Amino acid sequence: MLAALRLRDPRLLLSERDVCRLAPAVGEWLRRGVGPDRIVDAVCADLPGPLLRRPAGLIAYRLGHLKPVEAAPLPSPQDQRRHIVPMQNCEGCDRGYRAEHPGLCRDCATVSAAA
């Protein structure tokens, strides 16, 4: 990916030594969940004027200072499922209602509490 930056902008021609020096920083971006296309966009965005004296230095700066925060791991599909409250039948009127435990529906509970 680093060696191919020159295809995006010819001023970003890097030596093999530069690529080896920058590779760990790119690896860190990849570990943080940023894809190669997004890394290239971050490195190549708003390049300064026509003369670029030290492309490796600029890339190193951007990889170090624009590094994204680490994303929290995505929850597993089992964690994403909502808890569904089960259906119960009211012990007073046999009406169906949702509750964690069997008992009385809201209407029967209200009448029972008023009595």
BELRANOR-V126790 format. One record per pair of residues at least 6 apart in sequence whose ideal C-beta (glycine too) atoms are under 6 Angstrom apart, sorted by the first residue. I is the first residue (numbers start at 0). J is the second residue. If there is no record, write none. Layout:
[[I;J] [I;J]]
//
This chain:
[[0;35] [1;13] [1;18] [1;21] [2;18] [4;11] [5;11] [5;12] [7;43] [8;43] [10;51] [11;54] [13;55] [17;55] [21;58] [21;59] [24;62] [28;38] [31;67] [31;69] [32;70] [33;67] [41;65] [42;58] [42;61] [84;97] [86;95] [86;97] [87;96] [87;98] [87;101] [88;95] [89;103] [89;104] [89;107] [90;103] [91;103] [91;107] [92;107] [94;104] [96;104]]
//
